[in-house]
Amino acid sequence: MNRKAIRDLAAKELGLKTAKYQYATTAEELQKAVTEVGMPCVVKPLMSSSGKGQSTIKVEADIEKAWKYALEGSRGDVVEVIVEAFVNFNSEITLLTVTQRNNPTLFCAPIGHRQERGDYQESWQPALISDAALFEAQDMAEKVTEALGGAGIFGVEFFIADDGVYFSELSPRPHDTGMVTLAGTQNFNQFELHLRAVLGFPIFEIKLEKAGASAVILAKENSDRITYSGLEKIAALPKADFRIFGKKTSRPYRRMGVALTYDTLETPIEEVVEKAKSAAKLITIKY
């Protein structure tokens, strides 16, 4: 989960295309890094997840706030941040990549996703990108996962831009955006793929069978006495499902579950996404 180790592996050792970046261990170094990278830019703790501690610097006054917020959202005892230049991208994708012990690396169909506050809000599969961009992303994903080693599923994130594909991040585990596979989009969902690879069971192929979407169910308040209503409304919808994560406490913007929808591969993916977003709104969290 160390962003520095992953980014340096990708950019410096493997030569993959990434956004321009710098590191900082103090507020003063952050100021210098922002000057070198340029504004707007994104600041992230070296170790965090789900967008925690991530913020955007648009003007000089944002720098001090970004430093404090990054430290609050950081995991472990690493006091360091990465500063990334903005990439003028057309879309973001996650390429779920399955490495196997004695069999070839496999790829799921690309997953598109939308983020707010550095955290994903909706994801859909398949993401509509060109064959050339997909091939480039697969080549990068195979190189970085092979260098890391191990068997299992990796969530490799990319920016798709006019000037090519940019490596963004990597998660060495099932990915948040990959929850869309729980909608039955593939012959195996991401958790089944991860388990099979870890156990050493050969995976012959990953086959896309449906179009699907996942939309988050977000909490709005802090509470340790949460209940849900509206689950029966989603249950009554055709081609829909849901997962409630069973978290005992809530806080603003915490993901408490996902609404899932699916349809045929011929169905416009925008329609499937809108159905997932509408389904998520049917669930009410009581605090």
KAWO-V735733 format. One record per helix or strand of 3 or more residues. SS is the DSSP state (helix for helix, strand for strand). FROM is the first residue (numbers start at 1). TO is the last residue. If there is no record, write none. Layout:
ss;from;to
SS;FROM;TO
SS;FROM;TO
This chain:
ss;from;to
helix;3;13
strand;21;24
helix;27;37
strand;41;45
strand;55;57
helix;62;73
strand;81;85
strand;89;99
strand;111;116
strand;119;125
helix;131;148
strand;152;161
strand;164;171
helix;177;183
helix;190;199
strand;211;218
strand;227;229
helix;231;235
strand;240;244
strand;255;263
helix;269;280
strand;284;286
